[in-house]
Amino acid sequence: MRLFCIFLLAFQFIFLLRMVMSFFPISSGSPASGVRDLAVAVTDPVVTPLRRSLPPLPGALAGFGLAEILILIGLQVVVQIVC
């Protein structure tokens, strides 16, 4: 159970990192682009299916859409219940 909580918290951190990095222009080849690419690769299996099934928010900011907000809320709820 503790390992699952660590996994959830790490995923939550990586997901937040992905969202924050989406606000900044990052040139390819920089060290930050490697971090961003890793964060996107880790979180895409959760984000992509939800993003396909939900409509985008009108005027949504760079990294924030309805899918991202629901994922953040869902992660918080699961962490609070399980951990």
Secondary structure, DSSP 4 states (H G I P E B T S, - for coil): -HHHHHHHHHHHHHHHHHHHHTTS---TTSHHHHHHHHHHHHHHHHHHHHHHHSPPPTT--TT--HHHHHHHHHHHHHHHHH-
